[in-house]
Amino acid sequence: MHYNFKDDLEEAQAVEVSVINFLREVVPNFEFNGFSGTKGYDAIITISDRAFYLEIKSDYITQRTGNIAIEYESRGSLSGISTSKAHFYVYAVMLPEGMRVYFMNSNKIRKLIENELYHSKTSGGDIGSNTKFYLFKEAIFAEYGKVLVCD
């Protein structure tokens, strides 16, 4: 991990494009309406004529740790799931052979947090960010979300 905002942003944007292309292939009646460029969500899609906002996250260490990290605060302010306007989180676990994608309703994630189904809270991120995360076991996302696999 390099925790360099510019490099991380470029990498995240490339993953967002990959995730959108993957969803086009596997979700019936899927239309991509563009990336948002705002803090509230990453992309706008339409499925069967209904518009949705997506938050797209990627993780390169879940395969090693078994954890999915959901941000809720950074630099002393609420962020991530605490402020997201996204209807759905799309969480891409990056694997050597492709990616495993969890598609989960944002309100369901908030309910998991409310019910304390995360196993711990932690801090990380780039220097000085003091970014805070809820850590969930990947099995929780598999149980409560939709799992898609891209080879």
Summary of the structure (lengths in Angstrom):
residues: 151
radius of gyration: 14.7
end to end distance: 22.9
largest distance: 43.0
contacts: 431
relative contact order: 0.18
helix: 30%
strand: 42%
